[in-house]
Every structure is written in structure tokens, then in C-alpha cells.
Amino acid sequence: MMGMPRINKVFGAINIGSFRISAMIMGLSETGEMIVLGSGHRASQGIKRGYVTDMAAATYAIRDAVERAEKNAGASISSVWIGCAGAGLASQVAAVEIDIGGRRIEEEDIEHLLVAARESIQPDGRMVLHAQPAHYTLDGAHGVANPKGLHAERLGVDIHVMLADGAPVRNLIEAVQNAHLDVEAVVAAPIAAGYSCLTPEERELGTALIEIGGEVTNVSLYAGGMLLGLKAIPFGSADITDAIASSFGIRRFQAERLKCVAGSAVASPTDHREMIPVNGPGDDAGDQAGADTSRIPRAELVSVVTEQLARLTDEIGKALKEMGFSGSRGSQVVLTGGGAELAGVAEFAQSALGRPVRIGKPPALRGLPEAHSTAGFATLAGLCLYAADDPVDIRSVGPSYQPTTRYGGLKLVNRVVRAARDYF
């Protein structure tokens, strides 16, 4: 085994889900490699559909998950990036332009444009999680990463703004602070998942990323290198578990196990013959005879699972259509989140949505344990990758100077692009 390179910077992340709370500690080595130093998770408490519903319970679970990761890493952390999946997330793209008049673009033109863009954000009383320049445009066309030194009549920028409801985000922050940790930033889960699961090319060309959590499914659209549209569906894999529990009259933990061990989104010809035990070993103390009494054909379980999935893919299809993800360009769909670990879910979604579907997992990072390299931990790994990438936020750009007289006749064009019509 090669020796560990020296770690220059450490990043801590917590993904606060309704099903589980997970924590990860990642290091950036002197060679520029991201290395997982430790990770841990536990069952969620005090969180419902992405919102904090019990502060003390949530704080306890967060502290516990972080301590597991710290023990695993042999190191402690004092600050973290946290993922947010609920809280009424909304995404908008604002396009802002200034006149350059054909001359060469200087650093201060760019800074001025970003300051102008900062003033153009209209949060409508909501909290801005981030406002990031996705790409610059010259004379309304040609997306460029860095326009400095190029000539243009007009310089524009597309800013991706992520909004959330203030109170629920403050509750998340407080739950983490109560666990004696500083919050570096709150990152929308779909952004973190995108860092983990999508290649830069997929983010550029147009991909729908669907994160199926325990109680929330986030449908997000990427194109032009940024997240363009986002819709949350209040339905997740826990709803499938509940349907199994009520169909077969068993308890939730039994239904969860049954779903994971024998559940599938795709029927097979032998399902009618294959009988599966509904109670796991030792579940039912009253039944000493080996719990053989309660078996069901696997086909019945598959039918409950697919009925719930059909509801979910129906909602996903509607959301994609609303956001304009249609036609030949809107093609690829990537499924991630814990719900994407269900056997056969990609095949099911592919036929239901009529487009190619693949499962999105975290990249193969050094030190990432097998158990955490699944779709259910993609957002967690993505939080660390996002932290290390440290994207520019226009709210912290340059000195807040007054524009010089050179911009006396400033024509500022500002529009909020609705969803993805421009791209698909």
C-alpha cells in the first residue's frame, strides 16, 4: 500500500436526510487528490421530509453521525458544509448585461458586471443559498468561462441563484451549531449530487438528475453547465416502505428489510412460485414454529413496489415536462439517492420515462468504503467535492465600489430566465 500523501486541507460534510444522517471527512492532498479520511451514518431523527421537526433529536443524531465519521477518520472537524433537500428549494437563472462598446474586457468590467448582477437578484423575502456565475456571454452568444482580454460590444453573465425558505434553513443551521459545529455553507442537495454524479459534459449538454430520498424526490435539470430548473416531489422510498407495511400488515422495520432483501422494480417469471418470508428471523417471538406461517409470493411484493414507483415516475415525468425537458436534446436521466438502490429501478424508470436512465454513484475516491460508494451517499460525497471546488459567489465579489463615471450611460438588461426553455 502506498503511503498517504500529505493532506493540505480538510473538509467536513453532513447530509441531513429524513431516512439517515451521514457525515464525511475528506482531505485535499498536496498532489490535488481528494481522499476520504472517514465517514459514518446513523438513522435519522427529528427530520421529516427534509425539515427539522424536533431540534434536540436532530442535534443528537447529527452529533452521533459526526462522531462516527471522526472516529473512523481518527481526526476531528470543527466546521462543515451541510446539504439541504427540503426547505422549498427553488432555482432561477438571472441574465445580466453591460455595454462594453467594442473594447477589450478588463478585470474591472467583469467585477462591475457581477456587482450589477448582485443587485439584480430578487429573492422575494427568501434566503439566497448561492448566486454563482455559470458562464459569460459576449454580444448575447458564445458562453465563455473567462472573458478577460476579449473584445465585445456587450458583456453578459448568467447567474444561477438557489433560493430556499429562510426559517427551515435556519433550523438546519441551528441543529448543526447545537452539535458544536460551525456551518461553512448550506448547499442544495441537487447541486451536491450533481458534483458527485454528473460529468462536466453531462452538466453542459443537458441531463435530468433525480435524487430519490427517503421522503423527498428532487428533480433537477442541468444544461449549459448549471442547474436550470428544480422541482421537489414530497414522495420518497419511505413511502414505498409504508405501502409494503400496510399491504402485508407488518411493521415498518420489517417492511424496510423486506424491500431491501426481496423487493424489485422489475417482475420476473418465477416471482409467482417464489415464496418469501414476511417476518425476518426472530421478529415474532410468539411464533415458535419457525415463522413459516407468513410467506407471500414475491410477485405480490413486486406489485406493491411497482405500483408506488409508477406514482413516482408519473410525477417525475410531469415535472420534467413542466420544466421543458423534452424533445431530442433532453435525453439522459440519472437516478441517485437511497431510493436509486432498489433493484431494477433504472429499468423501470427507463421504460416509464422513455429515455436512457443510469444510476449515479459517487466517483471512485481513494478511501471511500464500499458501503458508502452507493447512490445513497452520492450527495454526501458531493458536498465535500463542492467545498473543495469552492465556486465563486457573486455576493462576495470584489470591493463594493461605486461604478466610475465610465459607466455613466450604463444600460443594464436583466431578465430571469424561466426554467430551461432556452436549452431544450
N, C-alpha and C positions, 0 to 999 in steps of 0.2 A: 504493500500500500504506500503510495506516495505521501510524503509529508504534507501537512496542511500549509497552504501559503499564508502569509501574514494577513490578518483582517484589518482593513483600514477604517471601516465604518460599519456600525451595526444598526439594523432596522428591526423594529418590533411591530407586529400587526395583530389585530384581534378582529375576527369576523363574528359579529353578534347576530346569530340566526335564531329562528324560532324553534328549530329542532336541536341544534347544537351550537355551543360557543367554542370557537377554536382559536388558538394563538400560535404564532410562528415567530421565530427569531432568525433573521437572515443576515449574513455578513457579506460585505463587498471586499474582495481580496485585493491585494496590491496589483494583481495581474488583471483586475477588472472583472473577475468571475463572481457570480452570485452563488453563495454557498449556504445551504440550510444548516443552521447550527443546532436547532431544536424546535420541536413542535409538540402541541398537546391539544386535546379537546375533551369536552365533557357534555353531558346532556344539558340542554338549555333550561333556564329558569327565569321567570319574571319577564318573559318576552312573548308577545302574541302578534302574529302577522307583521313582524318587523318593528313593533312598537314596544317600548318599556311599559309594562303594566304593574310591576312590583319592583321598586327601586332596590330594596335590601336584597331580595332574592337574585336580581340581575347582577348586582355588585359582587355578591358572594360567588356566583358562577363564573364571572369574569376573572376574579382574583384566582379562583381554583384553576381555570384553564391556563392562565399566565404562569402560575407556579409550576404546573406540569411541564410547560414548554421550557421554563427556566431550568428546572431540574434536569430535563432532557439535554439542554444546551450546556449545562454547567456554567451558566452566566446569567446575570440578571439585567433587566431593562428598566429604564425609568420613564420612557415615553413611547407612544405607539401611534400608528395610523389605524383608524377604525373604519370598518365597512358598514354601510347603511343600505338596507334593501327596501325598507318601508318608507315612512315619513313623507308620503306624497311626492316622490321624486318626479321632476319634470325637466325636460331637456329642451333648450332652444338655441338656435344659431342666429347671431346678430351679425349683419354685414355692414361695415363702416368704410367710407372712402374719404380721402382728402385729395385736393388738387396739388400736383407737383409741377405741372407746366412744362413737361418735356425734359427737365434737367435730371442730373444724376441723383439718385436717392441716397441720402446720408443717414447715419445712425439716428440723428435727432428727428428726422422725418418719421422714422419708424416709431420712436418713442412718443412723438406727438400724436401719431395715429392711435397708438394704444391708450394714451391718456384720453383722447376723444372717445375711443370705444368704451373706456371705463365709465364715462358719463352717460353713455347710451344704454347701459343695462337698466332694464325696468323690472325690478324683482316683484312689484305689486305686493309689498309687505311680506314677501317670503325671503327665506335665507338663501344667499348665494353660496353654494358649496365650492364652486370654482368657475372661473371665467378664463378660458385658455385660447390663445390664438392657434387656430388649426392650420391655416395657411394664408399666405398673402396673395393678392391678385394685382396684376398690372393691367390697367385700362380694362378692367372688368373681366379679363380672361386669365389664362395661364396661372394655375396655382403654383406658387414658388415657396420654398421653405425659407429662403433668406433673400430679400430683395435689394440688400445694400449694394451700391455700386452699379445698379441697372438704371436705365433711363425709362421714364414713363410720364404720361400726361396725368394719370390718376393712380394713386396707390390705395389699395383696399385691403381689408383683412376680414376673414370670417372668424368670429369668436364663438367658441362653444361655451354656453352657460348652463350650469347644472343648478337647478333650484330645488329647495325642499321646504317643508313646513318647519318653522322655527322651533316650536315647543318640543315636538318629538325628538328633534336632533339634539336640543339642549338636554333632554332626558338621557339620551345615549351618552353624551359627553360626561354628564354628571355621574352616571353609573360607573364609568371608567375612572373618573377622577376620585370617586369614593373608594376605588380599589387601589388608591395611591399611585396613580399613573398620570403623566401629562399626556394630553391629546395633541399630536402634531397636526393632524388634519382628519376631517371626516370625508371619506371617499365614497361616492355612489358605487354600490356593488357592481352594476353593469360595466363601469369603467375599469374596475379592478379585474373583473372576469375577462374583459377584452384584452387587457395586458397579458393575461395568463394563456388564453385560448386561441387568440387570433394572430395570424402573421400580419406584418405591416401591409402585405399585398391584399390580404382579405379585408383589412380595415379600409384600404384605398378603393378597392373595386366594388364593394357592396356585399355585406353579409348580415344576416339576421342572427343575433346571438340571443338564445333563450335560456335563461337561468331558472331551473325548476327547484325552488327551495322547499322547505318543509311546509310553509303556509303562504308563500308568495311566489308567483312566477313573474319574472321581469322579462319583457320582450323588448330588445333594443336593436336599433338599426345602425350599422356602421357604413359610411361611404366617404370618399374624399378625405380619408384619414381621421375622421372624427365620428363621435356618436351623434346621430342626427335626430333620432326620434326614440321615444321611450314610452312604454305603457306597462303598468303593473296590473296583474290579474290576481285577485285575492283567493288563489287556489293553489295548492301545492301537494307534495307527496303525502303529507299527513292526512289530507282529505281522502286519499286512496286507502290509507290505513284504516281510517274511521269507517269507510264504506265496507271494508272487509270485516271489521269488528262487528258492525251491526248486522251484516248479512248472515254471519255464522254464529252470532251470539257469543262471541269471545271477547276477552279483554284486549285493550289497546296494545300492550306489550306483546301479547300472543299474535295479534294481527300483524304487527310490525315484523316479527320474526318470520311468520308465515309468508309475508310479502317478499322478504329478502331471500328466503331459502327456496321457496317453490313458486313464487309469483313470476309472471311473464306477461309481456305485452303482445306476444305472438303465440297463437294456438298451434299445437302440434297434433298429428293424427292419433297419438297414443294417450292424449290427455283424458279421454273418457274412461280408459281402462286403468289409468294410474291413480290409485287411491292415496291420499296424503293425510297424515295425522293433523288434526286441527290444534290439539293441545300438545305442546312440546313436552319432553321428558320432565317429570316432577312438577308439572303445572298444577295438576289436580290431585291434591293429597287424598281426597275422599275416594278416588277410584283406584283401588289397589290392583285391579285386574290388568294393569298394563295400558290403561287409557286407549284400548283398542276400539272402544265403542264409537269415538268420534273421528271418523275419517270421511273425507269428501273426495269426489273425483276432482282431479286437478283442473279439469275443464271448467268447473264451477268457479274456482278461484280466478282463473284467467278471464272468465267472462265478467266478473266484478271489476277486475283491474282495467280491462279494455273499455268497459262502459264509462268509467271515470276518466280515462285517458281521452276518450272520444270527446267528452265535455271540454277537457282542457285544450285539445288541439283545435277544436271548434273556435274557442275564444282566441287562441293564438292566431288562427287564420284570419279572424275578423280584425284583430289588432294590426296585423301585417298589411291587410288591405287598406285599413283606415290611414296608415302611415305611408301609403303609396308604394309599398314593396311588392311590385307586380311586374309583369312583362318579362322580357328576355333578360334584362340586366339583373333584376333582383333574383338571384338564383340560390346561392348556398345558404343553408341553415346550420348553425352549430348549437347543439344542446349541451348545457352544462348544469352544475348544481347537483345536489344529492339525488334529486329525482331522476337525473340522467343515468344513474347507476342501475336502474331497473332493467332486468334482462329484456332485450327486444325492443326497447323504447325508440331507438333510432329507426328501425324498420317500420314501426307503427307510425311514427311521425312522418316518415318519408312518404308513405302511401296516403296518409291523411292530408298532408300539405302539398303533395305533388311536386316536391323539389328535393334535390340531394340533401341528405342530413348526415352529419357526423357528430361524434361525441367529443366535446372539448375538455381536455385534461390539462393540468399544469405542465409546463415544459420539464424536460428531464434535468432537474437541477442536482448538483452534487449535494449529497447529504439528505435528500428528500426521501423519507422512508416509504416503503411500498404502500403502507396503509394510508398515507397522505398524498399519494400521487394519483388519486382518483378525481372524478369530476366534482365530487362533493367538497373538495378542498381547493378548487381552481381559484375561487375568489380570494381565499386566504393568501395563497402564493402570489396572486396578482397584486394584492395590497403592498407587499414588500417590493415587488418589481416596480410598481408605480412610485413608491417612496424613493427608490434608488434612481429612477429616471428623473424625478423632481421637475415636472413640467412647469414652464413659465406661467404665472398667473398675472393677468393684466392689472389686478388690484395692487400689486406690489411693484409696479414698473417705475423705474427712474425717479428723479426728483419731481415733486409736484410743482413744476414751474408754471408761470403764466405764459401762454403762447406769445412769441415775439411778434413784432409788427409785420414780419414777413408773411404771417398768415392772416393779415388784416382782412383780405377778401375771401376768407375760408368758406368753401362750400362743403357742408358736411351732409353726406347722404347716409341715412341709416334705415335699415329695414330688418325686421325679424323674419327670417325665412321659416315658413310653416313646414315642419316635417321634411320629408325627403323628396318632394316633387321635382326639385332641380336635378336630382341624381338618378332617379329610376324611370 
